[in-house]
Amino acid sequence: MTSSPTRKTELDRLAVVCLLLCCLLWGLNQVAAKAGLKEMTPLWQAGLRSLGAALLVWLWASVRGIKLWQRDGTLRGGLLAGLIFGAEFACIFIGLQYTSASRMVVFLYLSPFVVALGMPFIARSERLNLRQTGGLLLAFAAVAWAFAEGFGQSSGQPLQWLGDALGVLAAVLWAGTTLTIRASRLASASAEKTLLYQLGVSGLGLCAAAWAMGESLPQVWSLRLTGLLFFQTVIISFASYLLWFWMIRHYPATRLAAFTLATPLFGLLAGALLLGEPITLRLGIALLALAAGVALVNRRT
């Protein structure tokens, strides 16, 4: 079994750089997923990208000599994490049919609040102090305030509230994945094995769901669709997630999760620049509050 990693108590410079890179990529990911919906149905898109990335993780581990198939007590946690991971992305891709990419990326980052609530039951050392708790509450209030806009009559999308709700559910499921990893034997497994569980289980489950629901694959794969799937599979699902799960093994999960609140800023800008989505005043103010919240959580004492 892989030895337990040395866990740091603070985010160092390497962690901050890696997190900013992940936040930038994840902000672009929602735009790529929504753009891909014009040519491929949501469950097939989510499932194929997971299966493709699972193959890349297996090849990467094989080249580096990382063992993936030994018995180490991670099977139960791995299957659970994979199922939650698949449900999360089903919510994201289906929800993007009803709400904008910029709104989806904001609601997804309710996840750090859920992680902060659950982590003290797993690792008491990751309990947040009063200032950090206030930062998360500020971030949560910002998300809730932005969510209320979806019920208005001026949104132009009658079912926007449904897409927003699926975004919030996806955030809870994302937090569930993080907590499952830290609470199970996956906490001491390699990042490659942890990611392979999630990609493999979710990919098979999502593709099976797409087939069961009668979703059809595109007859012609355009260069645009191929590029979007390449970005989601190679850059997001393989490279950025591998980096993320490596960080979960070595840094405090609550600090990592809170820092990812920077992602909506990138997602909002990407949605506006690449998809022409509107930036409302309410959403802009919510993003400022999110930024203030993450600054409070990660400010050194």
The 8 nearest C-alpha neighbors of each residue, nearest first, counted from 0:
[[1, 71, 2, 188, 70, 187, 69, 72],
 [0, 2, 188, 187, 3, 189, 71, 4],
 [3, 1, 187, 4, 0, 188, 189, 5],
 [2, 4, 187, 1, 5, 186, 188, 248],
 [5, 3, 6, 2, 249, 248, 187, 186],
 [4, 6, 249, 7, 3, 248, 250, 2],
 [7, 5, 249, 250, 4, 8, 248, 251],
 [6, 8, 250, 9, 249, 5, 251, 10],
 [7, 9, 251, 250, 6, 10, 125, 124],
 [10, 8, 7, 11, 250, 251, 254, 299],
 [9, 11, 14, 15, 250, 12, 8, 254],
 [12, 10, 14, 13, 9, 15, 7, 16],
 [11, 13, 15, 14, 16, 10, 17, 9],
 [14, 12, 16, 15, 11, 17, 10, 18],
 [13, 15, 17, 11, 12, 16, 10, 18],
 [14, 16, 18, 12, 17, 13, 19, 11],
 [15, 17, 19, 13, 18, 14, 12, 20],
 [18, 16, 14, 20, 15, 19, 13, 21],
 [19, 17, 21, 15, 20, 16, 14, 22],
 [18, 20, 22, 16, 21, 17, 15, 23],
 [19, 21, 17, 23, 18, 22, 16, 24],
 [22, 20, 18, 24, 23, 19, 239, 25],
 [23, 21, 262, 19, 25, 20, 24, 18],
 [22, 24, 20, 26, 21, 25, 265, 19],
 [23, 25, 21, 27, 26, 22, 28, 20],
 [26, 24, 28, 22, 27, 23, 21, 262],
 [266, 25, 27, 265, 23, 262, 24, 28],
 [26, 28, 24, 30, 25, 29, 266, 269],
 [27, 29, 25, 31, 30, 26, 32, 24],
 [30, 28, 32, 100, 31, 27, 26, 33],
 [29, 31, 33, 27, 28, 32, 100, 270],
 [32, 30, 28, 34, 29, 33, 227, 35],
 [31, 33, 29, 35, 34, 30, 28, 36],
 [32, 34, 36, 30, 35, 31, 95, 29],
 [35, 33, 31, 32, 36, 37, 30, 227],
 [34, 36, 32, 37, 33, 38, 39, 31],
 [37, 35, 39, 33, 38, 34, 40, 41],
 [36, 38, 35, 34, 39, 33, 40, 224],
 [37, 39, 36, 35, 217, 224, 40, 34],
 [40, 38, 36, 35, 217, 37, 44, 41],
 [39, 41, 43, 36, 42, 44, 214, 38],
 [42, 40, 92, 44, 43, 93, 45, 36],
 [41, 43, 45, 209, 44, 205, 46, 40],
 [44, 42, 46, 45, 41, 209, 206, 40],
 [43, 45, 41, 42, 47, 46, 39, 40],
 [46, 44, 42, 48, 43, 47, 41, 49],
 [47, 45, 202, 205, 206, 43, 49, 48],
 [48, 46, 50, 49, 44, 45, 43, 51],
 [47, 49, 232, 51, 45, 46, 50, 52],
 [50, 48, 202, 198, 52, 46, 47, 51],
 [51, 49, 202, 53, 47, 52, 48, 199],
 [52, 50, 48, 54, 53, 49, 47, 232],
 [51, 53, 55, 237, 49, 232, 54, 50],
 [54, 52, 50, 56, 198, 55, 51, 195],
 [53, 55, 57, 51, 52, 56, 58, 50],
 [54, 56, 52, 58, 53, 57, 59, 51],
 [57, 55, 59, 53, 54, 58, 60, 52],
 [56, 58, 54, 60, 55, 59, 61, 53],
 [57, 59, 61, 55, 56, 60, 62, 54],
 [60, 58, 56, 62, 57, 61, 55, 63],
 [59, 61, 65, 63, 57, 58, 62, 64],
 [62, 60, 58, 64, 63, 59, 57, 65],
 [61, 63, 59, 60, 64, 58, 65, 57],
 [64, 62, 60, 61, 65, 59, 58, 66],
 [63, 65, 61, 62, 60, 66, 59, 67],
 [66, 64, 60, 63, 61, 67, 62, 191],
 [67, 65, 68, 64, 69, 60, 61, 192],
 [68, 66, 192, 69, 65, 60, 191, 57],
 [67, 69, 66, 70, 192, 71, 65, 74],
 [70, 68, 67, 71, 66, 0, 72, 73],
 [71, 69, 72, 68, 73, 0, 74, 67],
 [70, 72, 0, 73, 69, 74, 184, 1],
 [71, 73, 74, 70, 184, 75, 76, 185],
 [74, 72, 184, 76, 71, 185, 77, 75],
 [73, 75, 77, 76, 72, 78, 71, 70],
 [76, 74, 78, 77, 73, 79, 72, 183],
 [75, 77, 79, 73, 78, 74, 183, 80],
 [78, 76, 74, 80, 196, 75, 79, 73],
 [77, 79, 81, 75, 80, 76, 74, 82],
 [78, 80, 76, 82, 81, 77, 83, 75],
 [79, 81, 77, 83, 176, 78, 82, 84],
 [197, 82, 80, 200, 84, 78, 201, 79],
 [81, 83, 85, 79, 84, 80, 201, 78],
 [82, 84, 86, 80, 85, 81, 172, 87],
 [83, 85, 81, 87, 82, 86, 80, 197],
 [86, 84, 201, 82, 88, 87, 83, 81],
 [87, 85, 89, 83, 84, 88, 82, 90],
 [88, 86, 169, 84, 90, 85, 172, 89],
 [87, 89, 91, 90, 85, 86, 92, 84],
 [88, 90, 86, 92, 91, 87, 93, 85],
 [91, 89, 165, 88, 87, 93, 169, 94],
 [92, 90, 88, 94, 89, 93, 166, 95],
 [91, 93, 41, 95, 94, 89, 90, 88],
 [94, 92, 90, 95, 91, 96, 41, 89],
 [93, 95, 162, 91, 96, 165, 92, 97],
 [94, 96, 98, 92, 97, 93, 33, 91],
 [97, 95, 94, 93, 98, 162, 92, 33],
 [98, 96, 162, 159, 95, 94, 158, 161],
 [97, 99, 162, 159, 95, 96, 94, 163],
 [98, 100, 102, 101, 103, 95, 97, 276],
 [99, 101, 103, 29, 102, 30, 270, 104],
 [100, 102, 267, 270, 104, 266, 99, 103],
 [103, 101, 105, 99, 100, 104, 106, 98],
 [104, 102, 100, 106, 105, 166, 101, 107],
 [103, 105, 107, 263, 101, 102, 106, 266],
 [106, 104, 263, 102, 103, 107, 108, 101],
 [107, 105, 167, 103, 108, 166, 104, 109],
 [108, 106, 170, 104, 166, 109, 105, 167],
 [109, 107, 110, 106, 105, 260, 170, 111],
 [108, 110, 107, 170, 112, 111, 106, 139],
 [109, 111, 170, 108, 174, 113, 112, 171],
 [112, 110, 256, 114, 257, 113, 109, 115],
 [111, 113, 115, 110, 114, 109, 135, 116],
 [112, 114, 116, 110, 111, 115, 174, 117],
 [115, 113, 111, 117, 174, 116, 112, 118],
 [116, 114, 112, 113, 253, 118, 117, 111],
 [117, 115, 113, 114, 118, 112, 119, 120],
 [116, 118, 114, 115, 119, 120, 113, 178],
 [117, 119, 121, 120, 115, 114, 122, 116],
 [120, 118, 123, 126, 122, 121, 117, 125],
 [119, 121, 118, 117, 122, 123, 116, 126],
 [120, 122, 118, 119, 182, 123, 117, 181],
 [123, 121, 119, 124, 125, 118, 120, 126],
 [122, 124, 119, 125, 126, 121, 120, 118],
 [123, 125, 122, 126, 119, 127, 8, 251],
 [126, 124, 123, 122, 119, 127, 118, 253],
 [125, 127, 119, 123, 124, 128, 118, 115],
 [128, 126, 131, 132, 125, 129, 115, 130],
 [127, 129, 131, 130, 132, 126, 133, 296],
 [128, 130, 132, 131, 133, 127, 134, 296],
 [131, 129, 133, 132, 128, 134, 295, 296],
 [132, 130, 296, 134, 133, 128, 129, 295],
 [131, 133, 129, 135, 134, 130, 127, 128],
 [132, 134, 136, 130, 131, 135, 137, 129],
 [135, 133, 292, 131, 295, 137, 132, 136],
 [134, 136, 138, 132, 137, 133, 292, 112],
 [137, 135, 139, 133, 138, 134, 140, 132],
 [136, 138, 134, 140, 135, 139, 292, 133],
 [137, 139, 289, 135, 292, 141, 136, 140],
 [138, 140, 136, 142, 141, 137, 135, 143],
 [141, 139, 143, 137, 138, 142, 144, 136],
 [140, 142, 285, 138, 144, 139, 143, 288],
 [143, 141, 145, 139, 144, 140, 146, 106],
 [144, 142, 146, 140, 145, 141, 139, 147],
 [145, 143, 141, 146, 147, 142, 140, 285],
 [144, 146, 142, 147, 143, 148, 282, 285],
 [147, 145, 143, 144, 148, 149, 142, 163],
 [148, 146, 144, 149, 145, 150, 143, 151],
 [149, 147, 146, 150, 151, 145, 144, 154],
 [148, 150, 160, 147, 151, 159, 146, 154],
 [151, 149, 148, 147, 160, 152, 159, 154],
 [152, 150, 148, 149, 153, 154, 147, 160],
 [151, 153, 154, 150, 155, 157, 149, 156],
 [154, 152, 155, 151, 156, 149, 150, 148],
 [153, 155, 156, 152, 151, 149, 159, 157],
 [154, 156, 153, 157, 152, 159, 158, 151],
 [155, 157, 159, 154, 158, 97, 98, 153],
 [158, 156, 159, 155, 154, 160, 152, 97],
 [159, 157, 160, 161, 156, 97, 162, 98],
 [158, 160, 98, 97, 162, 156, 161, 149],
 [159, 161, 149, 163, 158, 162, 150, 164],
 [162, 160, 164, 158, 159, 163, 165, 97],
 [161, 163, 94, 97, 98, 165, 159, 164],
 [162, 164, 166, 160, 161, 165, 159, 98],
 [165, 163, 161, 167, 166, 162, 160, 168],
 [164, 166, 168, 162, 90, 94, 167, 163],
 [167, 165, 163, 169, 164, 106, 168, 107],
 [166, 168, 170, 164, 106, 169, 165, 107],
 [169, 167, 165, 171, 170, 166, 164, 172],
 [168, 170, 87, 172, 166, 167, 171, 90],
 [171, 169, 107, 110, 167, 173, 168, 172],
 [170, 172, 168, 174, 169, 173, 110, 175],
 [173, 171, 175, 169, 174, 87, 170, 83],
 [174, 172, 170, 176, 175, 171, 169, 87],
 [173, 175, 110, 177, 171, 114, 172, 176],
 [176, 174, 172, 178, 173, 177, 179, 171],
 [175, 177, 179, 173, 80, 174, 178, 83],
 [178, 176, 174, 180, 175, 179, 181, 173],
 [179, 177, 175, 181, 180, 176, 182, 174],
 [180, 178, 176, 182, 177, 181, 175, 183],
 [179, 181, 185, 177, 178, 186, 183, 182],
 [180, 182, 186, 178, 179, 183, 177, 185],
 [181, 183, 179, 180, 178, 121, 186, 184],
 [184, 182, 185, 180, 76, 181, 179, 186],
 [183, 185, 73, 186, 187, 72, 188, 76],
 [184, 186, 188, 180, 183, 187, 73, 193],
 [185, 187, 181, 184, 180, 188, 183, 248],
 [188, 186, 3, 185, 184, 1, 2, 4],
 [189, 187, 185, 1, 186, 192, 193, 190],
 [188, 190, 191, 192, 193, 187, 1, 245],
 [189, 191, 245, 193, 244, 192, 194, 241],
 [192, 190, 194, 189, 193, 195, 56, 241],
 [193, 191, 195, 189, 194, 190, 67, 196],
 [192, 194, 190, 196, 191, 195, 185, 189],
 [193, 195, 197, 191, 196, 192, 190, 198],
 [196, 194, 192, 198, 197, 53, 193, 199],
 [197, 195, 77, 199, 194, 193, 81, 198],
 [81, 198, 196, 194, 195, 200, 199, 201],
 [197, 199, 49, 195, 53, 201, 202, 200],
 [198, 200, 202, 196, 201, 197, 53, 195],
 [199, 201, 81, 203, 197, 202, 198, 196],
 [200, 202, 85, 204, 198, 81, 203, 199],
 [203, 201, 46, 49, 50, 199, 205, 204],
 [202, 204, 206, 200, 201, 205, 207, 199],
 [205, 203, 201, 207, 202, 206, 200, 208],
 [204, 206, 46, 208, 202, 207, 203, 42],
 [207, 205, 46, 209, 203, 208, 204, 43],
 [206, 208, 204, 210, 205, 209, 203, 211],
 [209, 207, 205, 211, 206, 210, 212, 204],
 [208, 210, 206, 42, 214, 212, 207, 211],
 [209, 211, 207, 213, 208, 212, 214, 206],
 [212, 210, 208, 213, 209, 207, 214, 206],
 [213, 211, 209, 210, 214, 208, 207, 215],
 [212, 214, 210, 211, 215, 209, 208, 216],
 [213, 215, 209, 212, 210, 40, 216, 43],
 [216, 214, 213, 217, 40, 210, 209, 43],
 [215, 217, 218, 39, 214, 43, 40, 219],
 [218, 216, 219, 39, 220, 215, 38, 40],
 [217, 219, 216, 220, 215, 221, 38, 39],
 [218, 220, 217, 221, 216, 38, 224, 222],
 [221, 219, 224, 217, 225, 222, 218, 223],
 [220, 222, 224, 223, 219, 225, 38, 226],
 [221, 223, 225, 224, 226, 220, 227, 219],
 [224, 222, 226, 221, 225, 227, 220, 35],
 [225, 223, 227, 221, 226, 222, 35, 228],
 [226, 224, 222, 228, 223, 227, 229, 221],
 [225, 227, 229, 223, 224, 228, 222, 230],
 [226, 228, 224, 230, 229, 225, 31, 223],
 [227, 229, 231, 225, 230, 226, 232, 224],
 [230, 228, 226, 232, 227, 231, 233, 225],
 [231, 229, 234, 227, 228, 232, 233, 226],
 [232, 230, 235, 228, 229, 234, 233, 236],
 [233, 231, 48, 236, 229, 52, 230, 228],
 [234, 232, 237, 230, 229, 235, 231, 236],
 [233, 235, 238, 230, 231, 237, 232, 239],
 [236, 234, 231, 239, 237, 238, 232, 233],
 [237, 235, 232, 240, 52, 231, 233, 234],
 [238, 236, 52, 233, 235, 240, 241, 234],
 [237, 239, 234, 241, 240, 235, 233, 236],
 [238, 240, 235, 242, 241, 21, 237, 243],
 [241, 239, 243, 242, 236, 238, 237, 244],
 [242, 240, 238, 244, 243, 239, 237, 190],
 [241, 243, 239, 245, 240, 244, 238, 246],
 [244, 242, 240, 246, 245, 241, 239, 247],
 [245, 243, 247, 190, 246, 241, 242, 240],
 [244, 246, 190, 242, 248, 243, 247, 241],
 [245, 247, 249, 243, 248, 244, 250, 242],
 [248, 246, 244, 245, 249, 250, 252, 243],
 [249, 247, 246, 245, 250, 186, 4, 244],
 [248, 250, 6, 246, 247, 7, 5, 4],
 [249, 251, 7, 6, 247, 246, 248, 252],
 [252, 250, 254, 253, 8, 255, 125, 7],
 [251, 253, 255, 254, 247, 256, 250, 125],
 [252, 254, 256, 255, 115, 251, 257, 114],
 [255, 253, 257, 251, 252, 256, 258, 297],
 [256, 254, 252, 258, 253, 257, 251, 259],
 [255, 257, 111, 253, 259, 258, 254, 252],
 [256, 258, 111, 254, 259, 255, 293, 260],
 [259, 257, 255, 260, 256, 293, 254, 261],
 [258, 260, 261, 256, 257, 262, 22, 255],
 [259, 261, 258, 262, 108, 257, 293, 289],
 [260, 262, 259, 263, 264, 258, 290, 22],
 [261, 263, 22, 260, 265, 26, 264, 259],
 [264, 262, 266, 105, 104, 265, 261, 267],
 [263, 265, 267, 262, 266, 261, 268, 286],
 [264, 266, 26, 268, 262, 263, 267, 23],
 [26, 267, 265, 263, 269, 101, 264, 268],
 [268, 266, 101, 270, 264, 269, 265, 263],
 [267, 269, 271, 265, 270, 266, 272, 264],
 [270, 268, 266, 272, 271, 267, 273, 27],
 [269, 271, 274, 267, 101, 268, 273, 276],
 [270, 272, 276, 275, 268, 269, 274, 273],
 [273, 271, 269, 270, 275, 274, 268, 276],
 [272, 274, 270, 269, 271, 275, 30, 276],
 [275, 273, 270, 276, 271, 272, 30, 269],
 [274, 276, 271, 272, 273, 270, 277, 269],
 [275, 277, 271, 274, 270, 278, 99, 101],
 [278, 276, 279, 271, 275, 270, 101, 99],
 [279, 277, 282, 276, 280, 283, 271, 267],
 [280, 278, 282, 281, 277, 283, 284, 276],
 [279, 281, 283, 282, 284, 278, 285, 277],
 [280, 282, 284, 279, 283, 285, 145, 148],
 [283, 281, 285, 279, 280, 284, 145, 286],
 [282, 284, 280, 286, 285, 281, 279, 287],
 [283, 285, 287, 281, 286, 282, 280, 288],
 [286, 284, 141, 282, 288, 283, 287, 145],
 [285, 287, 289, 283, 288, 284, 290, 282],
 [288, 286, 290, 284, 289, 285, 291, 283],
 [287, 289, 291, 285, 286, 290, 141, 138],
 [288, 290, 138, 286, 292, 287, 291, 285],
 [291, 289, 287, 293, 292, 288, 286, 294],
 [292, 290, 288, 294, 289, 293, 287, 295],
 [291, 293, 134, 289, 138, 295, 290, 294],
 [292, 294, 296, 290, 295, 291, 257, 258],
 [293, 295, 291, 292, 297, 296, 298, 290],
 [296, 294, 134, 292, 298, 293, 131, 297],
 [295, 297, 131, 293, 134, 294, 298, 292],
 [298, 296, 294, 295, 299, 293, 254, 258],
 [297, 299, 295, 294, 296, 300, 131, 293],
 [300, 298, 297, 9, 296, 295, 294, 10],
 [299, 298, 297, 130, 128, 295, 296, 131]]
